[in-house]
Amino acid sequence: MVVWQLVEWAIATLAAIALFLSLWIVVPAPTFFLLPLGVGAPEVSPFLLLGQGIVLALALVLRRAKVKNRGRSRGFVWLLTLGFSSTGLVLSSLPLLQLPATVRRAETEMQGALGANYSSQIPAQVQPLLRSRPFVLKDLVWGLPEPEIVPQRQTVLTPDGATLALDIYQPPQYSVQPNLHPAIVSIYGGAWQRGEPAATARFSVYMAAQGYTVVAIDYRHAPEFRFPTQLEDVRTALAWVGDRAPDYGIDLNRIAVVGWSAGAHLAMLAAFEPEGLPVQAVVNYYGPVNLSAGYYDPPVPDPIDTRAVLETFLGSSPSQLPKLYQQASPIFSVRPGLPPTLLIYGQRDHVVKPSYGQQLYEQLQMSGNSVALIAIPWAEHAFDAVFRGPSNQIALYYTERFVAWALRPNP
């Protein structure tokens, strides 16, 4: 009797734990401490779905055994387990149910921005290296390919004497391939307050394996250094890439800039400038684009305290520094003739509201620029922290195609 009850309650406890984790697929994290749950739960939802199914199956087996041995079953714990598991199954299935429509919309976006035949314009030697499908269950289980590419650390000296780091990832065939390579400059995020070039290492290795020289750059952090120091550091790093391009087999006519969050913000500011190193493509992973709007209309809940982050970055509020906030907002740098832009946002982002990405998308379109917006309905900010997750698989699928299309050799 006691053993049956203990087993019943153990299964109910497992169902409750799985439900707790599944809830973060739809419940936004109210604090920074809980944000990893909001980020991670949708990305491991297939595993949660499997776990909920196993728990429910165990509960069914146990209930049948009890009925067979005792002729009846006390229903409270069973109903509790059934309720937990059923709810968890529904919640954890949501990302997978939305996945096909998400991919269709993304493909429509890409074709609308780049042309219906954009895939056929990707160089033939690159196509076999690209992902075969936007989501591959095997990759979720076993992980995405991560070739052995060891970065080379270099340093850059800024005009005011500061030292910045760069990590350079070169294609495996570089030593025997005489041709110049397209390059990707990657810029990490971290609320302009933390991070290092190694933060983008998995992406950098992944893209280097496709034939790109990837340069992961650094910038100084707030509050010790405030804007525009970060943008000046990015300019310095880009100028270094331009100067040293021959040393690393970089084709200066085929350079893309990819950034994440705060790094995406800096990437857009640098790529949208009329001067400096010209780039042929920019990819923005969930970056802020209108800082004063973000200050006055932060996400709800606001786990990182957006206003405090912006004041730390810029020095005060928009009412005190209106020109600086405008200068620091990529949406005000939009003009005709910008490089093709790919925007990737999670629609459940509670750090950078996805509506601002939509505004930038519309502004770029109205200015006659090529732009695609990939919206992932279940994804939270920094979704690619789970590198093998469904959101990042979709993001990589379209990022690698976008970059390959934009950096294709001139005919």
C-alpha positions in Angstrom: 0.0 0.0 0.0 2.7 2.5 1.0 4.9 1.5 -2.0 2.0 2.1 -4.4 1.4 5.6 -2.9 5.1 6.5 -3.0 5.3 5.5 -6.7 2.1 7.4 -7.4 3.4 10.6 -5.8 6.8 10.2 -7.4 5.1 10.1 -10.9 2.9 13.1 -9.9 6.0 15.0 -8.8 7.8 14.3 -12.2 4.7 15.5 -14.0 4.6 18.6 -11.9 8.3 19.3 -12.6 7.8 18.8 -16.3 4.8 21.1 -16.2 6.8 23.8 -14.4 9.4 23.7 -17.1 6.8 23.7 -19.9 5.0 26.7 -18.4 8.0 28.9 -19.4 7.1 28.3 -23.0 4.2 30.7 -22.6 5.0 32.6 -19.3 7.5 35.4 -19.6 10.3 35.5 -17.1 9.7 38.3 -14.6 13.4 38.6 -13.5 16.8 38.3 -14.9 17.5 35.2 -12.7 14.5 33.4 -14.3 15.2 34.5 -17.8 17.2 31.4 -18.7 14.0 29.4 -18.2 12.1 31.6 -20.6 14.9 31.3 -23.1 15.6 27.6 -22.8 12.1 26.0 -22.3 10.9 26.6 -25.9 14.2 25.4 -27.3 14.1 22.1 -25.4 10.3 21.7 -25.9 10.6 18.5 -27.9 12.4 16.9 -24.9 9.8 18.2 -22.6 7.1 16.8 -24.9 8.9 13.4 -24.7 9.2 13.6 -21.0 5.6 14.5 -20.5 4.6 11.5 -22.6 6.8 9.1 -20.7 5.4 10.3 -17.4 1.8 10.0 -18.6 2.6 6.5 -19.9 4.0 5.5 -16.5 0.9 6.9 -14.8 -1.4 4.8 -17.1 0.6 1.6 -16.5 0.5 2.2 -12.8 -3.3 2.9 -12.7 -4.0 -0.3 -14.7 -1.9 -2.3 -12.3 -3.7 -0.9 -9.4 -7.1 -1.5 -10.9 -6.2 -5.1 -11.7 -4.8 -5.8 -8.2 -7.4 -3.9 -6.1 -10.4 -3.7 -8.3 -10.5 0.1 -8.1 -8.2 3.0 -8.0 -8.2 6.1 -5.8 -8.4 8.8 -8.3 -6.9 12.0 -6.6 -3.2 11.5 -7.4 -4.1 9.9 -10.8 -6.2 13.0 -11.7 -3.5 15.3 -10.5 -0.9 13.5 -12.7 -3.3 13.4 -15.6 -3.9 17.2 -15.3 -0.2 18.0 -15.0 0.9 15.8 -17.9 -2.0 16.8 -20.2 -1.3 20.5 -19.7 2.4 20.0 -20.1 1.9 18.0 -23.3 -0.2 20.9 -24.8 2.4 23.6 -23.8 5.4 21.7 -24.9 3.9 20.9 -28.3 3.3 24.5 -29.2 6.7 25.3 -30.8 6.6 22.2 -33.0 3.0 22.9 -34.0 4.0 26.4 -35.1 7.2 25.3 -36.8 5.8 24.5 -40.4 4.0 27.9 -40.7 7.0 29.7 -39.3 9.3 28.2 -42.0 6.8 29.0 -44.8 6.6 32.6 -43.7 10.4 32.8 -43.5 10.8 31.4 -47.0 8.3 33.8 -48.3 10.2 36.7 -46.7 13.5 35.6 -48.2 12.0 35.2 -51.7 10.3 38.6 -51.4 13.5 40.3 -50.3 16.1 38.5 -52.4 14.1 37.2 -55.3 12.2 34.0 -56.0 15.3 32.3 -57.4 17.7 33.5 -54.7 18.7 29.9 -53.8 19.9 29.2 -57.3 22.2 32.2 -57.1 24.2 30.7 -54.2 27.5 29.4 -55.5 27.4 25.7 -56.4 30.4 24.9 -54.2 28.7 26.4 -51.2 25.3 24.8 -51.5 26.4 21.3 -50.3 27.7 22.9 -47.1 24.3 24.5 -46.2 21.7 22.9 -43.9 19.4 20.6 -45.8 16.3 21.7 -43.9 15.3 24.5 -41.4 14.8 22.0 -38.6 16.4 18.6 -38.3 15.4 16.5 -35.2 18.6 14.6 -35.3 20.5 17.8 -34.9 18.4 18.7 -31.9 19.4 15.4 -30.3 23.1 15.1 -31.4 23.9 18.8 -31.8 25.0 20.8 -34.8 28.4 20.2 -36.5 31.3 21.9 -34.7 34.5 21.4 -36.7 37.9 21.7 -35.0 38.8 25.3 -36.0 41.1 27.0 -33.5 40.9 30.8 -33.6 43.9 33.0 -33.9 43.9 35.8 -31.3 45.0 39.2 -32.4 44.9 42.7 -30.8 43.9 46.1 -32.1 45.1 49.4 -30.8 42.4 52.1 -30.7 43.3 55.8 -31.4 43.2 56.6 -27.7 45.6 53.7 -26.8 43.2 51.0 -25.7 43.8 47.4 -26.7 41.0 45.3 -28.2 41.0 41.6 -28.9 40.0 39.8 -32.1 39.5 36.1 -32.7 40.1 35.0 -36.3 38.5 31.8 -37.6 39.8 30.7 -41.0 38.3 28.1 -43.3 39.9 24.6 -43.0 41.0 24.7 -46.6 42.7 28.2 -46.2 46.3 26.8 -46.3 45.8 25.2 -49.7 43.1 27.5 -51.2 44.7 30.4 -53.1 41.5 32.3 -53.7 40.3 35.1 -51.4 37.5 34.3 -49.0 34.4 36.2 -48.1 34.5 37.3 -44.5 32.0 37.7 -41.6 32.6 40.2 -38.8 30.8 39.0 -35.7 29.8 41.2 -32.7 28.7 39.8 -29.4 25.9 41.1 -27.2 25.6 41.6 -23.5 23.7 44.9 -22.9 26.9 46.8 -23.9 28.2 45.9 -20.4 29.7 42.4 -20.7 31.0 39.8 -23.2 34.0 38.9 -25.2 34.7 37.7 -28.8 34.6 34.1 -27.7 30.9 34.5 -27.0 30.2 34.0 -30.7 32.6 31.0 -31.0 30.1 28.4 -32.0 28.6 30.5 -34.7 32.1 31.6 -35.9 33.3 28.0 -36.2 30.1 26.9 -37.9 30.4 29.6 -40.6 34.2 29.3 -41.0 33.6 25.6 -41.9 31.5 27.0 -44.9 34.4 28.9 -46.3 34.3 32.2 -44.5 37.0 34.0 -42.6 35.2 35.0 -39.5 36.6 37.9 -37.4 35.0 38.1 -33.9 35.7 41.6 -32.6 35.6 43.3 -29.2 34.5 46.6 -27.8 34.8 48.4 -24.5 31.9 48.2 -22.0 29.6 50.5 -20.1 29.5 52.0 -17.5 33.3 52.7 -17.6 33.0 53.6 -21.3 29.8 55.1 -22.7 28.5 55.5 -26.2 29.9 56.3 -28.8 33.0 54.5 -27.5 31.6 51.2 -28.5 30.8 52.3 -32.0 34.3 53.8 -32.4 35.8 50.5 -31.3 33.8 48.7 -33.9 35.0 51.2 -36.5 38.6 50.6 -35.4 38.2 46.8 -35.6 36.6 47.1 -39.1 39.4 49.3 -40.2 41.9 46.7 -39.0 40.1 44.0 -41.0 40.4 46.3 -44.1 44.1 46.8 -43.5 45.0 43.2 -42.7 42.7 41.6 -45.3 45.5 40.3 -47.5 47.1 38.6 -44.6 44.1 36.4 -44.0 42.8 35.9 -47.5 39.8 38.2 -47.1 38.0 39.6 -50.1 37.2 43.2 -49.2 34.4 43.2 -51.7 32.6 40.4 -49.8 32.2 41.2 -46.1 29.1 40.8 -43.9 28.6 42.0 -40.3 26.6 39.8 -37.9 25.6 40.9 -34.5 23.5 39.8 -31.5 21.4 42.1 -29.3 23.7 45.0 -28.3 26.2 43.7 -30.9 23.5 43.8 -33.5 22.8 47.4 -32.6 26.5 48.2 -33.2 26.6 46.1 -36.3 23.7 48.1 -37.8 25.2 51.5 -36.9 28.5 50.5 -38.5 27.0 49.0 -41.6 24.6 51.8 -42.2 27.3 54.5 -42.1 28.1 56.1 -45.4 31.8 56.0 -44.6 34.2 53.3 -43.3 34.7 49.8 -44.4 31.9 48.9 -46.9 30.0 45.8 -46.1 27.7 43.8 -48.4 25.3 42.4 -45.9 24.3 42.8 -42.2 22.5 40.3 -40.0 20.7 41.6 -36.9 19.8 39.0 -34.3 17.2 40.7 -32.0 19.0 44.0 -31.8 17.6 47.3 -30.4 17.0 49.9 -33.1 15.2 52.8 -31.5 16.6 53.5 -28.0 14.4 56.3 -26.9 11.3 54.4 -27.8 12.7 51.4 -26.0 13.3 53.6 -22.9 9.7 54.9 -22.8 8.0 51.6 -23.9 10.0 48.8 -22.3 8.9 45.1 -22.4 6.4 43.9 -19.7 7.8 42.2 -17.7 11.2 43.8 -18.0 13.7 41.3 -16.6 16.9 43.4 -17.4 15.5 46.8 -16.4 15.8 48.4 -19.8 15.9 52.0 -18.6 18.8 51.3 -16.3 20.7 49.5 -19.1 20.2 52.4 -21.5 21.1 55.0 -18.9 24.3 53.1 -18.1 25.1 52.9 -21.8 24.3 56.5 -22.8 24.7 58.4 -19.5 21.1 59.5 -18.8 17.5 59.5 -20.1 16.3 60.5 -23.5 14.8 63.7 -22.1 18.3 64.7 -21.0 20.2 63.4 -24.1 17.8 63.5 -27.0 20.4 63.9 -29.7 22.6 61.2 -28.3 19.7 58.7 -28.2 18.9 59.6 -31.8 22.6 59.2 -32.8 22.6 55.8 -31.1 19.5 54.5 -32.8 20.0 52.6 -36.1 16.5 53.4 -37.3 17.5 57.0 -37.8 20.5 55.9 -40.0 18.2 54.3 -42.6 18.6 55.7 -46.1 18.5 54.4 -49.6 21.4 52.3 -50.8 22.1 50.3 -47.6 23.4 46.7 -47.8 20.9 43.9 -47.7 19.7 43.3 -44.2 18.4 40.2 -42.4 16.4 40.8 -39.2 15.8 37.8 -36.8 13.5 38.3 -33.8 11.7 36.1 -31.4 8.1 37.2 -31.0 8.2 36.5 -27.3 11.3 38.6 -26.7 11.1 40.4 -23.3 14.4 42.2 -23.6 14.1 43.8 -27.0 10.5 44.1 -28.1 10.1 42.6 -31.6 7.8 45.4 -32.6 10.9 47.6 -33.0 12.4 45.1 -35.4 9.2 45.4 -37.4 9.5 49.2 -37.4 13.1 48.9 -38.8 11.9 46.4 -41.4 9.2 48.8 -42.6 11.6 51.8 -42.6 14.2 49.9 -44.7 11.5 48.7 -47.1 10.2 52.3 -47.5 13.7 53.5 -48.3 14.0 50.9 -51.1 16.4 48.5 -49.4 16.5 44.8 -49.5 15.4 43.4 -46.1 13.9 40.2 -44.8 12.4 39.7 -41.3 12.4 36.2 -39.8 10.0 36.1 -36.9 10.0 33.1 -34.6 6.7 33.0 -32.6 7.8 30.9 -29.6 11.4 32.4 -29.2 12.6 34.6 -26.4 15.7 36.9 -26.5 19.0 35.1 -26.9 17.2 31.9 -28.2 20.5 30.8 -29.9 22.0 30.2 -26.5 20.5 26.7 -27.1 22.6 26.4 -30.3 20.9 23.2 -31.4 17.4 24.4 -30.6 14.6 24.7 -33.2 14.8 28.6 -33.2 18.6 28.6 -33.9 18.3 25.9 -36.5 15.8 28.1 -38.4 17.9 31.2 -37.9 21.1 29.5 -39.1 19.3 28.0 -42.1 18.3 31.4 -43.4 21.4 33.3 -42.1 23.8 31.0 -44.0 21.7 31.3 -47.2 21.3 35.1 -46.9 25.1 35.5 -46.4 26.0 33.1 -49.2 23.6 35.0 -51.5 24.9 38.4 -50.5 28.6 37.5 -50.6 28.5 35.5 -53.8 31.3 36.4 -56.3 30.6 38.9 -58.9 29.9 37.3 -62.3 
